[in-house]
């Protein structure tokens, strides 16, 4: 344990990885709590990229910057990045360079006494490695719409992403009924099906497809037939973007620069359902709509609790830890444990049992 930081000190905060709703609420909470300790807060721009620039890109954050309006905003006022590993940074000539010392130098240039990083597992792995190499104190705040970080029951951004997906199902239901259609909704979920599962239950889906459970088109078609036989003229299908094809491959799109990202499994499933059932099928892909919304009340609450606890950890001299949610309260765990324990959907968990109890098909 490192000695607690006293009044008059300076802490930095950055957001890293993909954006999500609730990030600004974390920043707001950190500034409020840190001000109470008599500390100065510097917001680092564009994640670790801000520490890489010269001069270092940052802004001083005080209570005048973090009003109630900010808490309601989606995204992050600091900007973020989800590319450019500083230990293997892509250079213009195509080579990879270790630029970690430059980032550590940026941290020292700001005269920081500790760093709060808001991120997911990938961001935490990098930030923890930087902190260890640079010998500086760090605390992590978990955020990911996928809710797949270990050691925490919920991460910032997840609740809002589910709410957006449920609203989409609520809007798709009447148009599906009006046209006698099967509506397929593709939602985000990099490697875990938490969003699809929760949204599917709350949104009244008939079929939920998640990467943790293998499916067959025959099983899906049988479910849609049962729906028809019951007298209902439409069906709702939710599929996580990480679900694989019947051949076992993920469906990805190539983005500018050659990066590959999940996207397109909804169209694949929609075509298979249409062929197997003869039903008129339409596909909706939510994509980044799930990231950019105004944060839900629960995300604002979780974010605020996390931000306050992160600052308290610094005050207590407890570093290399991640704040987490468990048993209706905030705890903290070693960052290394949070990174090591990936949280996928538990096949015997309460939500899977709930879905099966509601006669929702997983296609298995």
Beta strands, then each sheet from edge to edge (+ up, - down):
strand 1: 10-15
strand 2: 40-44
strand 3: 58-61
strand 4: 89-90
strand 5: 96-97
strand 6: 114-119
strand 7: 138-142
strand 8: 181-187
strand 9: 207-209
strand 10: 235-240
strand 11: 252-254
strand 12: 260-262
strand 13: 280-285
strand 14: 321-326
strand 15: 329-334
sheet 1: 3+ 2- 1- 6- 7- 14- 15+
sheet 2: 4+ 5-
sheet 3: 9+ 10+ 8+ 13+
sheet 4: 11+ 12-
end
